[in-house]
Amino acid sequence: MTYLRSAKNCHQLAAAFLAVAIAANTIFVKAAQASGYSVGPLVTIVPLSNSQARSTINVTNTGNEPVRIRIYVEDFTYERNRGFTTGSSHPYSAKQYLQFSPREIVVPPKVTRNIRVNILIPPSAPDGEYRAVVFAEELSDNSKPQTESTVVVNFRVGSVFFVTKGSGKTDLAPLGIEWDAQNSRPRLVLINKGSITTNPAVQWKIEQAGKEIDSGSVLSSIVQNRSERSITLETKKGNLRPGEYTISGQVQRSNGTPMPFSFKLKVP
């Protein structure tokens, strides 16, 4: 039996991000931890220069045994409520334009191996933002003795790439607050009307009758170009009781500029 997990099936990939760094118009989101190894950056947002761009994926063995890792690429997309999903083909797939090596590595304990990634998009391709995800997947060790009760667990972590060909910009704004009745949590809705994906952080607080009752932050929340994204606000003090609340805070855009918001929420 084989179980496959991709950062909680990648559904909550953005929630696992640790930090954001910006340099030379490229946004990197640092490493995430999985079964005995970590991968970073998790997100790269980069423009082409002379039809190409370069990056590196770092695979670190955090365990005490060697791990064998396979590297491969898939299409993906983000949807407002479902989050990250793979296997969705689209006109701006970067899958065919990503070149990387090596494709399989063995990483000794406490060692980092680098995967070189070259992005080559021909001038004849339409301008726009291309995207793909490069997965690092742990391979099973078939040399070890197996029994009928053996469960082999394979893990994979994705490093996503957004590559801009031509000019473009983000156009991000808070859209509102909605109530997730299934999970009893509020969700902040962001909209990006721009042609480039952005990766903002969010700080928030919940007030009732002028008294703060909870607060928190979301360190990274990918909002794909020309799309909306619902971000769950994980309340630390339990479910909100029925009543009226004010949820306010700020969205920290990738250029460092804060964008304040304040919305009313009625919990049924």
C-alpha positions as CSV (number, residue, x, y, z in Angstrom):
1,M,0.0,0.0,0.0
2,T,1.3,3.5,-0.9
3,Y,0.1,6.7,0.6
4,L,1.0,10.0,-1.2
5,R,1.0,13.3,0.7
6,S,2.0,16.6,-0.9
7,A,2.2,19.2,1.9
8,K,-1.3,18.1,3.0
9,N,-2.0,17.3,-0.6
10,C,-0.8,20.8,-1.3
11,H,-4.3,22.1,-0.4
12,Q,-2.8,24.2,2.4
13,L,0.6,24.7,0.8
14,A,0.5,28.5,1.3
15,A,-0.2,28.0,5.0
16,A,3.0,26.1,5.4
17,F,5.2,28.9,4.1
18,L,7.8,30.2,6.6
19,A,9.0,33.5,5.3
20,V,9.1,35.8,2.2
21,A,12.2,37.4,0.8
22,I,12.3,39.8,-2.2
23,A,15.4,40.3,-4.4
24,A,15.9,41.5,-8.0
25,N,12.2,41.3,-8.8
26,T,12.1,37.6,-7.8
27,I,10.0,36.5,-4.8
28,F,11.2,33.3,-3.0
29,V,9.3,31.6,-0.3
30,K,11.6,29.6,1.9
31,A,11.7,25.9,2.8
32,A,9.0,23.6,4.0
33,Q,9.6,20.4,6.1
34,A,8.4,16.9,5.1
35,S,9.2,13.4,6.0
36,G,12.9,13.7,6.8
37,Y,13.8,16.3,4.2
38,S,13.0,19.9,3.4
39,V,12.6,21.8,0.1
40,G,13.0,25.4,-0.7
41,P,12.1,27.8,-2.0
42,L,8.5,26.8,-2.1
43,V,7.5,29.7,-4.4
44,T,9.5,31.5,-7.1
45,I,8.0,34.5,-9.0
46,V,10.4,35.7,-11.6
47,P,10.4,37.7,-14.9
48,L,12.2,36.5,-18.0
49,S,15.4,38.2,-19.1
50,N,16.3,37.6,-22.8
51,S,13.7,34.7,-22.9
52,Q,15.2,32.9,-19.9
53,A,15.4,32.8,-16.2
54,R,17.3,30.6,-13.7
55,S,16.7,29.4,-10.2
56,T,17.7,26.7,-7.8
57,I,15.7,24.2,-5.6
58,N,17.5,23.2,-2.4
59,V,16.7,19.7,-1.0
60,T,18.0,19.2,2.5
61,N,18.1,15.8,4.3
62,T,17.1,16.7,7.9
63,G,17.1,13.1,9.1
64,N,19.7,10.5,10.1
65,E,19.4,8.2,7.0
66,P,20.1,8.8,3.3
67,V,17.0,9.7,1.3
68,R,16.4,9.1,-2.4
69,I,14.5,11.9,-4.1
70,R,12.9,12.0,-7.6
71,I,12.4,15.4,-9.3
72,Y,9.6,16.0,-11.8
73,V,7.2,18.7,-13.0
74,E,3.4,19.0,-13.2
75,D,0.8,21.6,-14.1
76,F,-1.2,23.3,-11.3
77,T,-3.7,26.0,-10.5
78,Y,-5.2,27.8,-7.6
79,E,-8.9,28.1,-7.0
80,R,-10.7,30.4,-4.6
81,N,-11.9,27.7,-2.2
82,R,-10.0,24.6,-3.1
83,G,-6.6,26.1,-3.0
84,F,-3.7,24.3,-4.8
85,T,-4.6,21.5,-7.2
86,T,-2.4,19.7,-9.7
87,G,-3.1,18.1,-13.1
88,S,-5.0,21.1,-14.5
89,S,-3.6,21.9,-18.0
90,H,-3.9,25.5,-19.1
91,P,-2.7,27.8,-21.9
92,Y,0.2,29.2,-19.8
93,S,1.7,26.0,-18.6
94,A,5.5,26.3,-18.0
95,K,5.9,22.5,-17.8
96,Q,7.5,22.2,-21.2
97,Y,9.8,25.2,-20.6
98,L,11.4,24.1,-17.3
99,Q,14.7,22.3,-17.6
100,F,16.3,20.9,-14.5
101,S,19.0,18.5,-13.4
102,P,19.6,16.1,-11.8
103,R,16.3,14.3,-11.9
104,E,17.1,11.9,-9.2
105,I,19.4,12.4,-6.2
106,V,20.5,10.6,-3.1
107,V,20.9,13.1,-0.2
108,P,23.1,12.0,2.8
109,P,22.0,12.9,6.3
110,K,22.4,16.6,7.2
111,V,23.4,17.5,3.6
112,T,21.8,19.9,1.1
113,R,21.7,19.1,-2.6
114,N,20.9,21.8,-5.3
115,I,18.7,21.3,-8.3
116,R,19.4,23.7,-11.1
117,V,16.3,25.0,-12.9
118,N,16.5,26.8,-16.2
119,I,13.4,28.4,-17.7
120,L,13.5,28.9,-21.5
121,I,10.4,30.4,-23.1
122,P,10.8,31.2,-26.8
123,P,10.1,34.7,-28.1
124,S,7.3,33.3,-30.3
125,A,5.3,32.3,-27.2
126,P,2.5,34.7,-26.2
127,D,3.3,37.2,-23.4
128,G,1.8,36.3,-20.0
129,E,2.5,34.6,-16.8
130,Y,3.5,30.9,-17.1
131,R,3.4,28.5,-14.2
132,A,4.3,24.9,-13.2
133,V,5.3,23.0,-10.0
134,V,8.5,21.0,-9.5
135,F,8.0,18.1,-7.1
136,A,10.6,16.5,-4.9
137,E,9.3,13.1,-4.0
138,E,10.9,10.6,-1.6
139,L,11.3,7.2,-3.2
140,S,10.7,4.0,-1.3
141,D,13.7,1.8,-0.4
142,N,12.7,-1.5,-2.0
143,S,15.9,-3.2,-0.7
144,K,14.4,-3.4,2.8
145,P,12.4,-6.5,3.7
146,Q,8.7,-6.1,3.2
147,T,5.8,-7.9,5.0
148,E,2.1,-8.0,4.3
149,S,1.6,-5.4,7.1
150,T,4.2,-3.0,5.7
151,V,3.0,0.4,4.8
152,V,5.2,2.5,2.5
153,V,4.7,6.2,2.9
154,N,5.9,8.4,0.0
155,F,6.1,12.2,0.6
156,R,6.4,14.9,-2.0
157,V,6.8,18.7,-1.6
158,G,6.2,21.1,-4.5
159,S,8.2,24.2,-5.5
160,V,6.0,26.4,-7.6
161,F,7.2,28.7,-10.4
162,F,5.4,31.7,-11.8
163,V,7.3,33.1,-14.8
164,T,6.4,36.4,-16.4
165,K,7.0,36.9,-20.1
166,G,6.5,40.5,-21.1
167,S,5.3,43.3,-18.9
168,G,2.7,43.0,-16.2
169,K,1.7,44.0,-12.7
170,T,-0.3,42.9,-9.7
171,D,-3.6,44.6,-8.7
172,L,-4.4,43.2,-5.3
173,A,-7.3,44.2,-3.0
174,P,-9.2,42.8,0.0
175,L,-12.7,41.9,-1.2
176,G,-14.6,40.9,1.9
177,I,-15.1,38.5,4.7
178,E,-17.1,35.2,4.4
179,W,-18.1,32.6,7.0
180,D,-17.0,29.0,6.5
181,A,-19.8,27.2,8.1
182,Q,-18.3,23.8,7.7
183,N,-15.2,24.6,9.6
184,S,-16.6,27.4,11.7
185,R,-13.9,29.9,10.7
186,P,-14.0,33.3,9.0
187,R,-12.2,33.6,5.6
188,L,-10.7,36.8,4.1
189,V,-11.3,37.1,0.4
190,L,-8.6,38.7,-1.7
191,I,-8.8,39.6,-5.4
192,N,-5.9,40.0,-7.8
193,K,-7.1,41.7,-11.0
194,G,-3.5,42.0,-12.3
195,S,-1.6,39.9,-14.8
196,I,1.1,38.7,-12.3
197,T,0.6,36.4,-9.2
198,T,1.4,37.9,-5.8
199,N,2.2,36.4,-2.5
200,P,1.0,38.7,0.3
201,A,1.1,38.2,4.1
202,V,-2.0,39.1,6.2
203,Q,-2.3,40.4,9.8
204,W,-5.8,40.4,11.3
205,K,-7.8,40.9,14.5
206,I,-11.4,40.2,15.5
207,E,-13.3,42.6,17.6
208,Q,-16.8,42.5,19.2
209,A,-18.4,45.6,20.7
210,G,-15.0,47.3,20.5
211,K,-13.1,44.6,22.4
212,E,-10.4,42.5,20.7
213,I,-11.1,38.8,21.1
214,D,-8.6,37.2,18.8
215,S,-5.8,38.0,16.4
216,G,-3.3,36.3,14.1
217,S,-1.4,36.3,10.9
218,V,-1.0,34.4,7.7
219,L,2.6,34.5,6.5
220,S,2.0,33.8,2.9
221,S,-1.1,33.6,0.7
222,I,-0.6,33.1,-3.0
223,V,-3.2,35.0,-5.0
224,Q,-2.9,33.9,-8.6
225,N,-3.3,36.5,-11.4
226,R,-6.8,37.4,-12.4
227,S,-8.4,35.4,-9.6
228,E,-9.8,35.4,-6.1
229,R,-8.5,33.6,-3.1
230,S,-10.3,32.8,0.3
231,I,-7.9,32.7,3.2
232,T,-8.9,30.9,6.4
233,L,-8.3,32.9,9.6
234,E,-7.4,30.3,12.1
235,T,-8.9,31.5,15.4
236,K,-6.8,30.5,18.4
237,K,-9.5,30.9,21.0
238,G,-12.1,28.5,19.7
239,N,-15.1,28.9,17.4
240,L,-16.8,32.3,17.3
241,R,-20.2,32.4,19.0
242,P,-23.2,33.7,17.1
243,G,-23.2,37.5,16.8
244,E,-21.7,40.4,15.0
245,Y,-18.0,41.0,14.7
246,T,-15.5,43.4,13.0
247,I,-12.5,41.8,11.3
248,S,-9.7,44.3,10.4
249,G,-6.0,44.2,9.7
250,Q,-3.7,44.7,6.8
251,V,-2.5,42.9,3.7
252,Q,1.3,43.2,3.3
253,R,1.9,43.3,-0.4
254,S,5.0,41.9,-2.0
255,N,6.5,45.3,-2.4
256,G,6.2,45.9,1.4
257,T,3.3,48.3,1.2
258,P,0.5,47.6,3.7
259,M,-3.1,47.7,2.6
260,P,-5.6,48.1,5.5
261,F,-9.0,46.4,5.6
262,S,-12.1,46.3,7.9
263,F,-15.2,44.2,7.3
264,K,-18.3,43.3,9.3
265,L,-19.1,39.6,9.9
266,K,-22.3,38.1,11.2
267,V,-21.9,34.6,12.6
268,P,-25.3,32.7,12.5
